[in-house]
Amino acid sequence: MRVVSLLPSATEILHFVGAGRDLVGVTHECDHPRGVEQLLKLTATPIDHHSMTSAEIDAAIGEHLIDAGSIYSLDTKLLEELEPDLILTQGLCDVCAVSLNVVEQAVSGLPKTPRVLSMNPTSLGEVLEVTVEVGDAVGRGAETRERVAALKSRLARVEETVMGLPWPRVGCFEWLDPPFSAGHWVPEMVRLAGGEELFAGEGEPSGRLSWEEVFEAAPEVLVLMPCGFDASRAIGEARTLPGLPGWSDLPAVKNGRVWAVDANSYFSRPAPRLVEGVEMLARILHPGVFPEAPEPVDAARLAASLARR
């Protein structure tokens, strides 16, 4: 089977189910597992997030969505040349990938019509269901079900470990300038890890906030997970936060419980590594309960360094 992935999460899922060798084309953002960046790339964007601030990126995304309806372009000529049997895409978020209508228009012009599998999960459970669906689509359903069952067992162990513990009040943010709540599956991940997410409900989309709302809610733990950024970039984006009036009064800041995490790997993408994200959150929220585990990898405690600025 020849498969084209128009989502970084779909690329990860295809490798998880054991069909990575079927990939013939990916997006310009696909970076996991190592080696996929060498495949032919079918998408591009004029927004250079490496050289722009969060506020500039937010403004540029708004402008492109208004002007063009999408912030991504699709190489339809290359798509035709690749002759895919299966295209993995989504229709949930125009900021995350090529718009579904763009994909459908491109497919309608192909001499050979591939199957288009649009994945639109809004919860962790749905992410695992979609993973099984991909496994079935590439003829690896049985193996995929076994691997997903192992992921569910890991989640159950976390739930059992934190059961009965005091749950801290948590604020997760998928953007910092302006602030956005982290919605969809993230509130569910917080609950599984033994915390109470303050700014988004399970399955709900992310929403724009004000810092005044954040300060009024007084979260006990802050987890900064800017969409598309790793922990290092999140740290850089957080350097301006101590200048906000009221920042130093937040319980999370006072108690040294502000974290920056690798959202790109463990929180933003609806893929199996979200399970690692739940485990990471559990160690952040309940550090004394996991004595055998080191501090989470791909995460950094920020409160002390930011408070000194």
C-alpha positions in Angstrom: 0.0 0.0 0.0 1.1 3.5 -0.8 0.2 6.0 1.9 0.4 9.8 2.1 0.2 11.5 5.5 -0.9 15.1 5.6 -0.6 15.2 9.4 2.4 14.8 11.7 0.2 12.8 14.1 -0.9 10.5 11.2 2.8 9.9 10.4 3.4 8.9 14.0 0.4 6.6 14.0 1.4 4.8 10.8 4.8 4.0 12.3 3.1 2.9 15.6 1.0 0.4 13.8 4.0 -1.0 12.0 3.4 0.4 8.5 5.9 3.2 8.3 7.5 1.7 5.2 4.2 2.3 3.4 4.7 6.1 3.6 5.5 7.7 0.3 4.8 11.4 1.2 4.5 13.5 4.3 4.1 17.1 5.5 6.9 19.7 5.9 6.3 19.4 9.7 6.6 15.6 10.1 9.6 14.9 12.3 8.9 11.7 14.2 10.2 9.1 14.1 13.6 10.1 12.9 14.0 9.6 9.2 10.6 10.7 8.0 11.9 14.2 7.2 13.7 12.6 4.3 10.5 11.6 2.6 8.9 13.8 -0.1 7.0 16.7 1.3 3.5 17.6 0.0 2.8 20.7 2.1 4.3 24.2 2.7 3.4 27.4 4.6 4.5 31.0 4.2 4.5 31.4 8.0 8.0 30.9 9.4 7.4 30.1 13.1 11.1 29.8 13.7 11.8 33.5 13.2 8.5 35.0 14.5 7.2 35.7 18.0 4.1 34.0 19.3 2.1 37.2 18.8 3.4 37.6 15.2 2.5 33.9 14.5 -1.0 34.4 15.9 -1.6 37.5 13.7 -0.2 35.9 10.6 -2.4 32.8 11.0 -5.5 35.0 11.4 -4.6 36.9 8.2 -3.9 33.8 6.1 -7.1 32.1 7.2 -9.1 35.2 6.2 -7.4 35.7 2.9 -6.8 32.2 1.7 -8.9 29.9 4.0 -5.8 27.9 4.9 -2.3 28.5 6.1 -0.9 25.5 4.1 -0.6 24.7 0.5 -0.8 21.3 -1.0 1.4 20.1 -3.9 -1.3 18.5 -6.1 1.2 17.6 -8.9 3.4 15.6 -6.5 0.3 14.0 -5.0 -0.7 12.8 -8.4 2.8 11.5 -9.1 2.9 9.5 -5.8 -0.4 7.6 -6.7 -1.4 7.0 -3.1 -3.9 4.3 -2.2 -4.6 6.0 1.2 -4.4 9.6 2.3 -4.5 10.4 6.0 -5.7 13.8 6.9 -8.1 15.7 9.3 -10.9 18.2 9.3 -10.7 19.3 13.0 -8.3 22.3 12.8 -7.3 24.5 9.9 -4.3 25.7 11.9 -3.0 22.1 12.3 -3.0 20.9 8.7 -4.2 21.4 5.2 -7.9 22.1 5.2 -10.0 19.0 4.4 -11.8 20.8 1.5 -8.4 21.5 -0.1 -7.6 17.8 0.1 -10.9 16.7 -1.3 -10.6 19.1 -4.2 -7.1 17.8 -5.0 -8.3 14.1 -4.8 -11.3 14.8 -7.1 -8.8 15.7 -9.9 -6.7 12.6 -9.6 -6.9 9.9 -12.3 -6.8 7.2 -9.6 -9.1 8.0 -6.6 -7.4 7.0 -3.2 -9.2 6.4 0.0 -9.2 9.5 2.2 -9.3 8.8 6.0 -10.1 12.0 7.9 -9.2 11.7 11.6 -10.9 14.1 13.9 -10.5 12.9 17.5 -11.3 15.3 20.3 -10.5 13.0 23.2 -7.7 10.6 24.2 -10.0 7.7 23.8 -10.9 8.8 20.3 -7.2 9.1 19.5 -6.7 5.4 20.4 -9.8 4.5 18.4 -8.4 6.3 15.3 -5.1 4.5 15.8 -7.0 1.2 15.5 -8.8 2.5 12.4 -5.5 3.3 10.7 -4.2 -0.1 11.7 -7.3 -1.7 10.0 -6.9 0.5 6.9 -3.3 -0.8 6.3 -4.1 -4.5 7.2 -2.5 -4.4 10.7 -5.6 -4.4 12.8 -4.7 -7.3 15.1 -1.2 -6.0 16.0 -2.6 -2.5 16.5 -5.2 -3.6 18.9 -2.5 -5.3 21.0 -0.4 -2.2 21.1 -3.3 0.0 21.9 -4.3 -2.4 24.8 -0.8 -1.9 26.2 -1.3 1.9 26.1 -4.6 1.6 27.9 -2.9 -0.5 30.6 -0.4 2.2 31.1 -3.1 4.8 31.5 -5.0 2.5 34.0 -1.8 2.3 36.1 -1.5 6.0 36.3 -5.2 6.4 37.3 -4.9 3.8 40.0 -1.7 5.4 41.4 -3.2 8.9 41.8 -6.6 7.7 42.9 -7.6 9.2 46.3 -4.9 11.8 46.2 -5.5 15.6 46.5 -5.9 17.0 43.0 -4.2 20.3 42.3 -5.9 23.0 40.3 -4.1 23.1 36.9 -3.9 25.5 34.1 -2.6 24.2 30.7 -1.9 26.7 28.0 -1.4 25.9 24.3 -0.4 29.5 23.4 1.0 32.3 25.5 0.7 35.5 23.5 -2.3 35.7 23.5 -3.0 33.0 26.1 -5.2 30.0 24.9 -6.5 27.2 27.0 -5.4 23.7 26.0 -8.6 21.9 25.0 -9.8 18.7 23.4 -7.8 15.8 24.9 -5.6 17.8 27.3 -8.2 18.3 30.1 -8.8 14.5 30.0 -5.1 13.9 30.2 -5.0 16.2 33.3 -7.8 14.3 34.9 -6.1 10.9 34.3 -3.0 12.3 35.8 -4.8 13.4 38.9 -5.5 17.1 38.4 -8.3 19.5 37.8 -8.0 21.5 34.6 -9.4 25.0 35.2 -9.7 26.6 31.7 -11.1 24.0 29.3 -13.5 21.0 29.5 -12.9 17.6 28.1 -13.5 17.5 24.4 -13.9 21.2 24.1 -11.8 23.2 21.7 -9.1 25.5 22.9 -10.2 29.1 23.7 -8.7 32.5 23.9 -8.2 33.7 27.5 -7.0 36.8 29.3 -4.3 36.8 31.9 -6.7 38.4 34.2 -8.9 35.3 34.0 -5.9 33.2 34.8 -4.8 35.2 37.8 -8.4 35.2 39.1 -8.6 31.4 38.9 -5.3 31.1 40.8 -4.0 27.7 39.5 -1.7 25.7 41.7 0.2 24.3 38.8 0.9 25.9 35.4 1.9 23.8 32.4 3.0 25.7 29.3 2.6 23.7 26.1 2.6 26.1 23.2 1.3 24.2 20.1 4.0 23.2 17.8 6.9 24.1 20.2 9.3 21.9 22.1 10.2 22.6 25.8 13.2 24.8 24.9 11.0 27.1 22.7 8.3 27.1 25.3 10.9 28.3 27.8 11.9 31.1 25.5 8.3 32.2 25.1 7.7 32.2 28.8 10.5 34.7 29.5 8.1 37.7 29.3 5.5 36.2 31.8 7.2 37.6 35.0 6.5 41.1 33.7 2.8 40.5 33.9 1.1 42.3 36.8 -0.1 39.6 39.2 2.3 36.9 37.9 4.3 36.7 41.2 1.1 36.3 43.2 0.0 33.1 41.4 0.1 30.0 43.8 1.9 28.0 41.0 4.7 30.6 40.8 5.0 31.0 44.6 5.4 27.2 45.0 7.7 26.6 42.1 5.2 24.7 40.1 5.4 26.2 36.6 6.5 23.8 33.9 7.3 24.1 30.2 6.8 20.8 28.2 7.5 19.5 24.8 4.0 20.0 23.4 5.0 19.0 19.9 5.8 15.4 21.1 3.4 14.8 24.0 0.4 17.1 24.0 -0.4 18.9 20.7 -0.6 15.9 18.3 -3.4 13.3 18.6 -1.1 10.3 18.5 0.0 7.5 20.8 2.7 9.6 22.5 -0.1 11.4 24.4 0.1 8.4 26.8 3.6 9.5 27.6 2.2 13.0 28.1 -0.2 11.6 30.8 2.6 9.9 32.5 4.6 13.2 32.4 1.7 15.1 33.9 1.3 12.6 36.6 4.9 13.1 37.7 4.5 16.9 37.5 1.3 16.9 39.6 2.3 14.2 42.1 6.1 14.2 42.3 6.3 12.3 45.6 4.0 9.5 44.3 6.4 8.3 41.7 9.7 8.1 43.6 11.2 5.6 41.2 10.8 8.0 38.3 13.1 11.0 37.6 11.7 14.4 36.8 9.9 14.3 33.4 12.1 14.3 30.4 11.4 16.9 27.8 10.0 19.2 30.5 11.5 22.0 32.5 10.6 23.6 35.9 10.4 27.3 35.3 9.1 29.0 38.4 12.3 29.6 40.2 14.2 31.0 37.2 11.3 33.2 36.1 10.6 34.5 39.6 14.2 35.8 39.8 13.9 38.0 36.7 
